[in-house]
Structures are given as structure tokens and as C-alpha cells.
């Protein structure tokens, strides 16, 4: 009896999930348009030995100088990259449309073009449009080359002719390849273009920056394998109605992944903010109910941030719980702790929480400030002036210490705050219990500025007692 040919299957390009028939949405990762047909394997092909690009060397004989980062001329971008761009590295910069990715890259390309040759390939705008932006921000350089292309083969031809040390592709979703099926921006096309650009960067030891779009869910458009192909993934964040922009490292093979860079986007271009402390705190003459200041840590940088809360009575059967800039699930947990441990009556109230300046706070150290802000709003009583609160709130109502407390309090003292509320045991000395009482010890005698007091609390009841 003749053997029947194996039936073709379908496989998700992002997570590898397989299906006997085609579906529009992956059943594992729930991604749309990522399931493609895969051919049945007739057998295993043995790969023969081929030519090598370079002989294998003892690790001690490998030259490390070629992998040293070179500055971009933008200090805040260098901070996030870990010192600058490494030759041969491929960087993916993702962000929402219109947030300022092209402006930032054109500014960095102009700085690098003062010493190296840079090729800027635009697929979304014409060369004249990019030139006008360059005139506006002062990014005209003789060694900065500009090309408007949407075909991969033409892009490679420009690289062959210009021989740049830095290649900027804006954006990778607009480049298409004749060797792949589908339309530019599709899963197959993006993967093919990205793989070729990565190979080109490694062969020529050429730093490459790819611009990527962001979907409505906030993830990078294109297959998830795109993030695994590149060396560095940066996320460009910010409110479109605000001038503040933040670049955050999600993946970095050459530096830390918890650094953040702050930028000011204005009509003349984009500038780095070397001291962003105070940008996320409101300035007012007297305390207002429902506000509390905390200090979060982004990489090596402590940032004071203000949490605001509003509690309003409602006749609706299901009161609203709305958060902006905070983790919604952690806010709901803190509200439950308030109701259960402190007998707060929030069942018939709408509760709104938000941060100032558009900053997003995911640090557990902001839990205590959220709790105090909601309690202050519910009681319509302002917290003491000059107070910062740090600590993680547990389900039992206990307060847990967080990392870098001294560094956070030092930044708060530098900005003029006079009192810090922290969980018990956060400091090694100066704030221990004395005869069952909490001590108010001037931290200036330890490591902080004179006149700054630290109060310890074991649970949410103690914390609320100290500030009321």
C-alpha cells in the first residue's frame, strides 16, 4: 500500500504553538496573525562542514577593544545604553507614534556624525521632511547621510556605498524584502528584515538602531522573536500632552536593564534632564487632602513622586476604582487592606488614584504612600507637610522594608523634605524601638541632612497613627 503524504501543520511564529488547521489567533499566546503553515519534514538533512568566518581563538586572545561602548553625545541615552553604542550592536527603540523617537535618534545621529559616518534610512517620511526636522533641531552634519527607502535590497546598497559606522532604520515595519512573503510590517516580513539587518550589523561591526511601533496593548509590534534577535530593547514612554519623555531599558546585553533616561521634548528638539527630581511632585503653598510623596528608584536614580487620591460618595451599585500611573491590582489590594484592617468605609465611594507628571510607578515601595493618600482623602484631612512615605503593604496589614531606603531618604532630604515614614527595621541604626515607643531621631547625625526625622512603623495602623 502506498504511503500517504503527511498533512501540513500550522505553527505560531511567536510561541511555537501548533495546530492541525489554520486559525487567525494563536491558542497559546493569543497573538493575531502569527499562525503560518509549516511544511512536513521528509527526513533529517545532515549539515556538512563549511567555511568559517574566523578561526576559533582562546578566550584570552580575543580582542575586547572592539566591544567598548562609544558615547552617543546624549548623556541620558548613554545612561540607559550602559555607556553608549557598542560597535556591531543592534538596538530596538520602541514607542507610540508621535512620541519623539525620530527626534531623539536624529539628535543622537547628528552628535555621532561629528566623529563617525552615519546613515539614516527613513521609510515613513520623505527625505525632505527629515531635513526640515534636522534644520529645526540643528542636526545638519556633513557625515550624516539620509536616504528614503522601503526596500531591503536598496537599504543594503546604501550601506555598501556609504560604509557607515552607525545605521538608523526608521522604522523596521516599513522595510520590505522580496525574499519573504506578505506585506511590509507583517510577521514574516519583519522577521526577515530584522534577521538580515542583524547579520549585516555583525558582519560589518556596524552599530544599528531599529525603530519599532507599539501596539494598542503597549507591546512591540511584530513577532516576539524580534526582541530576541537584537542586543538592546529600549522603550520610549511619555504622555503625548506633556513634554516629559522617558527611555527605559527592557533588555540590554551590554549594561543594566533597570536604568531610565529623562528627556524634555520641545519645539527645538529634545534635551536630556540630568536632575529630574521634583518633576513628579506638585508645588503648593499648603497641604491638600489625598496627596502623599514617595521616592521610587529607577536604576541608580532615586525619583521623588507624588501620589494623589480622590474618594467621592456615589449612588452607583458598583463604585469605580480608577488608577493612572499605578498598578491597578496593587491599588485594589491596598483598598482591601484599608477596609479590612483599618475599618475604612469605601464600599459606597468612587476611588481615583493617580501620579503626578505622567510617571508610572511599579515599585512596591509606593504602597504606603498610596494607602496614606487614600486614607487622607477619605477622612478629608491633609498629611503633615514635608512627609515622604516608603514601604510595601502586606495583606495582613504589616509593613515590609524595601531596598535602598537610605538613598531614597537622602534624595528626599536634599529636596527639602523633613520627615520620612518607613517600615520597622529599614535602617540599621537610629530608628529602633525604645521602651516600646517609636523614636524620632534626627538623621543628620547618621547620614542624612540635619533636621530630617525618620519614623518607623510596623503596620498600617501605626503608620496612620504617626501622621494623624
C-alpha positions as CSV (number, residue, x, y, z in Angstrom):
1,X,0.0,0.0,0.0
2,X,1.3,3.4,-0.9
3,X,2.2,5.7,2.0
4,X,0.1,8.9,2.1
5,X,2.0,12.2,2.4
6,X,1.9,13.8,5.9
7,X,-0.6,16.5,6.3
8,X,0.8,20.0,6.6
9,X,0.5,21.7,10.0
10,X,0.4,25.2,11.3
11,X,2.7,26.8,13.8
12,X,2.7,30.1,15.7
13,X,5.7,32.3,14.8
14,X,5.9,33.8,18.4
15,X,5.5,30.9,20.8
16,X,5.7,27.8,18.7
17,X,2.2,26.5,19.3
18,X,1.0,24.0,16.7
19,X,-2.4,23.4,15.2
20,X,-3.7,20.9,12.6
21,X,-5.6,23.7,10.9
22,X,-5.2,27.4,10.3
23,X,-6.5,29.8,12.8
24,X,-6.3,33.6,12.9
25,X,-5.4,33.7,16.6
26,X,-2.8,31.6,18.5
27,X,-4.4,29.4,21.1
28,X,-1.4,29.7,23.4
29,X,-0.2,33.3,23.4
30,X,-3.4,34.8,21.9
31,X,-1.5,36.7,19.2
32,X,-3.3,37.6,16.0
33,X,-1.9,36.7,12.5
34,X,1.1,34.7,13.7
35,X,0.0,31.2,12.7
36,X,1.6,30.1,9.4
37,X,1.8,26.8,7.6
38,X,4.9,24.7,8.1
39,X,6.0,22.1,5.7
40,X,6.2,18.4,6.7
41,X,9.7,17.2,7.3
42,X,10.6,14.4,4.9
43,X,13.7,13.5,6.8
44,X,16.7,14.9,8.6
45,X,19.4,16.6,6.5
46,X,22.9,16.3,7.8
47,X,24.7,19.6,7.6
48,X,28.2,19.4,6.1
49,X,31.1,21.4,7.4
50,X,31.5,24.7,5.7
51,X,33.8,27.7,5.7
52,X,34.2,29.6,8.9
53,X,34.2,33.4,9.2
54,X,37.2,33.4,11.6
55,X,39.2,30.7,13.4
56,X,38.4,29.9,17.0
57,X,40.7,31.5,19.5
58,X,41.4,31.1,23.2
59,X,39.2,33.5,25.0
60,X,42.2,35.4,26.4
61,X,43.4,36.1,22.8
62,X,40.1,37.7,21.8
63,X,40.4,41.5,21.5
64,X,37.8,43.2,23.7
65,X,38.5,46.7,22.4
66,X,36.1,46.3,19.6
67,X,33.2,45.8,22.0
68,X,33.8,49.0,24.0
69,X,30.8,51.3,24.0
70,X,31.2,54.7,22.3
71,X,29.2,57.7,23.5
72,X,26.2,59.0,21.6
73,X,26.7,62.5,22.7
74,X,23.3,62.4,24.6
75,X,24.1,61.7,28.2
76,X,20.7,60.4,29.2
77,X,20.7,58.0,26.3
78,X,24.2,56.8,27.2
79,X,22.9,56.2,30.8
80,X,20.2,53.8,29.5
81,X,22.5,52.1,27.0
82,X,25.2,51.4,29.6
83,X,27.8,54.0,28.4
84,X,26.9,54.3,24.7
85,X,26.6,52.3,21.5
86,X,28.7,49.2,21.1
87,X,30.0,48.6,17.5
88,X,28.1,45.7,15.9
89,X,25.2,46.0,18.4
90,X,21.6,46.1,17.3
91,X,19.3,48.3,19.3
92,X,15.5,48.3,19.1
93,X,13.8,51.5,20.1
94,X,10.0,51.1,20.6
95,X,7.3,53.6,21.4
96,X,4.0,55.0,20.4
97,X,3.7,57.1,17.2
98,X,4.5,60.7,17.6
99,X,6.2,60.4,21.0
100,X,9.5,61.6,19.7
101,X,11.5,58.5,18.7
102,X,12.7,60.1,15.3
103,X,13.6,63.4,17.0
104,X,15.7,61.6,19.6
105,X,17.5,59.4,17.1
106,X,18.1,62.3,14.7
107,X,19.7,64.3,17.6
108,X,21.9,61.3,18.6
109,X,22.8,60.7,14.9
110,X,23.9,64.3,14.5
111,X,26.1,64.1,17.6
112,X,27.7,60.8,16.4
113,X,28.2,62.2,12.9
114,X,30.7,64.7,14.3
115,X,33.2,61.9,14.5
116,X,31.8,58.9,12.5
117,X,29.7,58.3,9.4
118,X,26.0,57.8,10.0
119,X,23.4,56.6,7.6
120,X,19.8,57.4,8.5
121,X,17.2,55.4,6.5
122,X,13.6,56.6,6.7
123,X,10.7,54.6,5.4
124,X,7.8,56.6,7.0
125,X,8.8,60.1,5.9
126,X,10.4,61.7,2.8
127,X,14.0,62.9,2.9
128,X,12.8,66.5,2.7
129,X,10.6,66.0,5.8
130,X,13.5,64.7,7.8
131,X,15.7,67.5,6.5
132,X,13.2,70.1,7.8
133,X,13.3,68.4,11.3
134,X,17.1,68.5,11.1
135,X,17.1,72.2,10.4
136,X,14.7,72.8,13.3
137,X,16.8,70.9,15.9
138,X,20.2,71.8,14.4
139,X,21.1,68.3,13.3
140,X,22.7,69.1,9.9
141,X,26.1,67.4,9.6
142,X,28.4,66.6,6.7
143,X,28.8,63.0,7.7
144,X,25.2,62.4,8.3
145,X,23.7,60.7,5.2
146,X,19.9,60.5,4.6
147,X,18.0,58.0,2.4
148,X,14.3,57.3,2.0
149,X,13.9,53.6,1.2
150,X,11.3,50.9,1.8
151,X,13.1,48.0,0.1
152,X,15.7,45.9,1.9
153,X,18.0,45.4,-1.1
154,X,18.1,49.2,-1.7
155,X,18.9,49.7,2.0
156,X,21.8,47.3,1.7
157,X,23.1,49.1,-1.4
158,X,23.2,52.4,0.5
159,X,25.2,50.7,3.3
160,X,27.6,49.3,0.7
161,X,28.1,52.8,-0.7
162,X,28.2,54.9,2.4
163,X,30.1,52.5,4.7
164,X,28.6,53.9,7.9
165,X,29.6,53.2,11.5
166,X,26.0,53.7,12.6
167,X,22.8,52.7,10.7
168,X,19.4,54.1,11.8
169,X,16.3,52.4,10.3
170,X,13.1,54.3,10.9
171,X,11.1,52.1,11.1
172,X,11.7,48.4,10.6
173,X,8.0,47.8,9.9
174,X,8.2,49.9,6.7
175,X,11.0,47.9,5.1
176,X,10.1,45.0,2.9
177,X,12.1,42.2,1.4
178,X,11.4,40.4,-1.9
179,X,12.7,37.2,-0.4
180,X,9.8,36.9,2.0
181,X,6.0,36.7,1.5
182,X,3.5,39.1,2.9
183,X,3.3,42.8,3.1
184,X,5.8,45.1,4.9
185,X,5.0,45.1,8.6
186,X,3.7,41.6,8.6
187,X,5.1,38.8,10.8
188,X,7.2,37.2,8.1
189,X,8.5,40.4,6.6
190,X,9.5,41.9,9.9
191,X,11.3,38.8,10.9
192,X,13.1,38.5,7.6
193,X,14.2,42.2,7.5
194,X,15.3,42.2,11.1
195,X,17.4,39.0,10.6
196,X,19.1,40.4,7.6
197,X,19.9,43.7,9.3
198,X,21.3,41.9,12.4
199,X,23.5,39.8,10.1
200,X,24.6,42.9,8.3
201,X,25.5,44.7,11.5
202,X,27.5,41.8,12.9
203,X,29.5,41.3,9.6
204,X,30.4,45.0,9.3
205,X,30.8,45.6,13.0
206,X,28.3,48.4,12.5
207,X,26.0,49.7,15.3
208,X,22.4,49.6,14.2
209,X,19.3,51.2,15.7
210,X,15.9,49.9,14.6
211,X,12.7,51.9,15.3
212,X,9.7,49.7,16.2
213,X,6.0,50.5,16.6
214,X,4.0,49.7,19.7
215,X,0.5,48.1,19.6
216,X,-2.6,49.2,21.5
217,X,-1.7,46.8,24.3
218,X,1.7,48.5,24.7
219,X,3.8,45.7,23.3
220,X,6.3,46.0,20.5
221,X,4.6,45.3,17.1
222,X,5.8,42.4,15.0
223,X,6.8,38.9,16.2
224,X,8.1,38.4,19.7
225,X,11.3,36.9,18.2
226,X,12.3,40.4,17.1
227,X,13.2,41.2,20.7
228,X,15.4,38.1,20.9
229,X,17.2,38.9,17.7
230,X,18.5,42.3,18.9
231,X,21.0,43.1,21.7
232,X,19.2,46.0,23.3
233,X,15.5,46.8,23.6
234,X,14.5,50.3,24.7
235,X,11.0,51.6,25.4
236,X,10.2,55.3,24.8
237,X,7.5,56.4,27.2
238,X,5.6,59.6,27.9
239,X,2.3,61.4,27.8
240,X,1.7,63.0,24.4
241,X,0.3,66.1,26.1
242,X,3.4,66.5,28.3
243,X,7.0,67.5,27.4
244,X,8.5,64.8,29.6
245,X,9.8,61.7,27.9
246,X,11.4,58.6,29.5
247,X,13.6,55.9,27.9
248,X,13.6,52.6,29.7
249,X,15.8,49.6,29.0
250,X,13.9,46.3,28.8
251,X,16.8,44.2,27.6
252,X,20.5,45.1,27.4
253,X,23.4,42.8,26.8
254,X,25.9,45.5,27.5
255,X,24.6,47.2,30.6
256,X,21.9,47.4,33.2
257,X,18.2,46.8,32.4
258,X,16.8,49.0,35.2
259,X,18.1,52.4,34.1
260,X,15.9,55.2,32.9
261,X,16.7,58.3,31.0
262,X,14.6,61.5,31.2
263,X,14.2,63.9,28.3
264,X,12.4,67.2,27.7
265,X,10.8,67.4,24.2
266,X,10.2,70.9,22.9
267,X,9.9,72.7,19.6
268,X,13.7,73.0,19.2
269,X,14.4,69.3,19.7
270,X,14.9,67.0,22.7
271,X,17.2,67.5,25.7
272,X,18.3,65.2,28.5
273,X,17.2,66.1,32.0
274,X,20.2,65.3,34.3
275,X,18.3,66.1,37.5
276,X,14.6,65.1,37.2
277,X,14.0,65.2,40.9
278,X,11.0,67.4,41.6
279,X,9.3,66.9,38.2
280,X,6.8,64.5,39.6
281,X,5.9,66.5,42.7
282,X,3.3,69.2,42.8
283,X,4.2,72.7,44.2
284,X,1.6,74.1,46.6
285,X,1.6,76.6,49.5
286,X,-0.3,74.3,51.9
287,X,-1.0,70.6,52.3
288,X,-4.1,69.2,50.4
289,X,-6.0,66.1,51.5
290,X,-5.4,63.0,49.4
291,X,-1.7,63.6,48.5
292,X,1.4,61.8,49.6
293,X,5.0,61.8,48.4
294,X,7.2,58.7,48.0
295,X,10.6,58.1,46.5
296,X,11.0,55.4,43.8
297,X,14.3,54.1,42.4
298,X,14.8,53.9,38.6
299,X,18.1,52.1,38.1
300,X,20.6,54.1,40.1
301,X,18.4,57.2,40.3
302,X,16.0,58.0,43.2
303,X,13.0,59.9,42.0
304,X,10.5,61.6,44.4
305,X,7.0,61.2,43.1
306,X,3.6,62.3,44.3
307,X,0.6,60.0,44.6
308,X,-2.9,61.6,44.6
309,X,-6.2,60.1,45.6
310,X,-9.8,61.2,45.5
311,X,-12.6,59.5,47.4
312,X,-16.2,60.6,46.5
313,X,-19.5,59.2,47.5
314,X,-21.6,57.5,44.8
315,X,-25.1,56.1,44.3
316,X,-23.9,53.5,41.8
317,X,-24.2,49.9,42.8
318,X,-20.6,49.2,41.7
319,X,-18.2,52.1,42.7
320,X,-15.4,52.9,40.3
321,X,-11.8,52.1,41.0
322,X,-9.6,54.0,38.6
323,X,-5.8,54.3,38.6
324,X,-3.4,56.3,36.4
325,X,0.3,55.6,36.6
326,X,-0.1,52.9,39.3
327,X,-0.6,49.2,39.2
328,X,-4.4,48.7,39.3
329,X,-4.2,45.3,41.1
330,X,-1.9,46.6,43.8
331,X,-4.2,49.6,44.4
332,X,-7.2,47.3,44.8
333,X,-5.2,45.2,47.2
334,X,-4.4,48.3,49.3
335,X,-8.0,49.4,49.3
336,X,-9.0,45.9,50.6
337,X,-6.4,46.2,53.4
338,X,-7.7,49.6,54.3
339,X,-11.3,48.3,54.6
340,X,-10.4,45.2,56.5
341,X,-7.5,46.3,58.8
342,X,-8.4,50.0,59.3
343,X,-12.2,49.7,59.0
344,X,-12.3,52.3,56.2
345,X,-15.7,52.7,54.7
346,X,-15.0,52.7,51.0
347,X,-17.8,50.4,49.7
348,X,-20.1,53.3,48.7
349,X,-17.3,55.5,47.3
350,X,-15.6,56.0,43.9
351,X,-11.8,55.9,44.4
352,X,-9.4,57.5,42.0
353,X,-5.7,57.3,42.3
354,X,-3.0,58.9,40.0
355,X,0.6,60.0,39.8
356,X,1.9,63.5,39.0
357,X,3.8,64.2,35.8
358,X,2.8,61.0,34.0
359,X,5.4,58.8,35.7
360,X,4.5,55.1,36.0
361,X,5.2,53.6,39.5
362,X,5.5,49.8,39.8
363,X,7.8,49.9,42.8
364,X,6.3,48.1,45.9
365,X,7.8,51.0,48.0
366,X,4.9,53.2,46.8
367,X,2.3,51.0,48.6
368,X,2.4,53.0,51.8
369,X,2.1,56.3,50.1
370,X,-1.0,55.1,48.2
371,X,-2.6,53.9,51.4
372,X,-1.9,57.2,53.2
373,X,-3.2,59.2,50.3
374,X,-6.5,57.2,50.1
375,X,-6.9,57.4,53.9
376,X,-6.2,61.2,53.8
377,X,-8.8,61.6,51.0
378,X,-11.4,59.5,52.8
379,X,-11.0,61.5,56.0
380,X,-10.6,64.8,54.2
381,X,-7.5,65.5,56.4
382,X,-4.2,66.5,54.8
383,X,-1.0,64.7,55.8
384,X,1.8,66.7,57.5
385,X,3.8,68.9,55.3
386,X,7.3,67.7,54.3
387,X,6.5,64.0,54.7
388,X,7.7,61.1,52.5
389,X,6.4,57.6,52.9
390,X,8.2,54.3,51.9
391,X,7.1,50.8,52.4
392,X,5.4,47.7,51.0
393,X,2.0,46.8,52.4
394,X,1.2,43.2,53.1
395,X,-2.3,41.6,53.2
396,X,-2.1,41.2,57.0
397,X,-1.5,45.0,57.3
398,X,2.2,44.7,58.0
399,X,4.8,47.0,56.5
400,X,7.8,45.4,54.8
401,X,11.1,47.1,54.3
402,X,12.2,48.0,50.8
403,X,15.7,48.3,49.3
404,X,17.8,51.5,49.1
405,X,16.0,53.3,51.9
406,X,18.9,55.4,52.8
407,X,19.4,56.5,49.2
408,X,15.8,57.4,48.9
409,X,15.7,59.4,52.1
410,X,18.9,61.2,51.2
411,X,17.2,62.4,48.0
412,X,14.1,63.5,49.9
413,X,16.3,65.4,52.4
414,X,18.1,67.1,49.6
415,X,14.9,68.4,48.1
416,X,13.7,69.9,51.5
417,X,11.5,67.2,52.9
418,X,11.7,67.0,56.7
419,X,10.2,63.7,57.7
420,X,10.3,60.1,56.5
421,X,7.9,57.3,57.4
422,X,9.4,53.8,56.8
423,X,8.8,50.2,57.9
424,X,10.4,49.0,61.1
425,X,13.9,47.7,60.6
426,X,14.5,49.7,57.4
427,X,17.6,51.4,58.9
428,X,20.5,49.8,60.7
429,X,20.7,52.4,63.5
430,X,19.0,55.5,64.8
431,X,15.4,54.3,64.5
432,X,15.0,51.2,66.6
433,X,12.2,50.8,69.2
434,X,13.0,52.3,72.6
435,X,10.9,51.0,75.5
436,X,8.0,50.2,73.2
437,X,7.9,53.7,71.7
438,X,8.9,54.8,68.2
439,X,11.8,57.3,68.2
440,X,12.1,60.4,66.2
441,X,15.8,60.7,65.5
442,X,17.4,63.5,63.5
443,X,19.0,61.6,60.6
444,X,21.6,64.4,60.2
445,X,23.6,62.7,63.0
446,X,23.7,59.5,60.9
447,X,24.0,60.0,57.2
448,X,21.2,62.4,56.2
449,X,20.7,66.2,56.3
450,X,20.2,67.9,59.7
451,X,16.6,68.3,60.7
452,X,15.3,65.3,58.8
453,X,13.4,62.8,61.0
454,X,12.7,59.1,60.5
455,X,9.7,57.4,61.9
456,X,9.3,53.6,61.9
457,X,6.0,51.7,61.8
458,X,5.3,48.0,62.0
459,X,1.9,48.0,60.4
460,X,-0.6,50.3,58.6
461,X,-2.3,51.2,61.9
462,X,1.0,52.5,63.4
463,X,1.7,54.4,60.1
464,X,-1.7,56.1,60.1
465,X,-1.3,57.0,63.8
466,X,2.0,58.7,63.3
467,X,0.7,61.0,60.5
468,X,-2.6,62.0,62.1
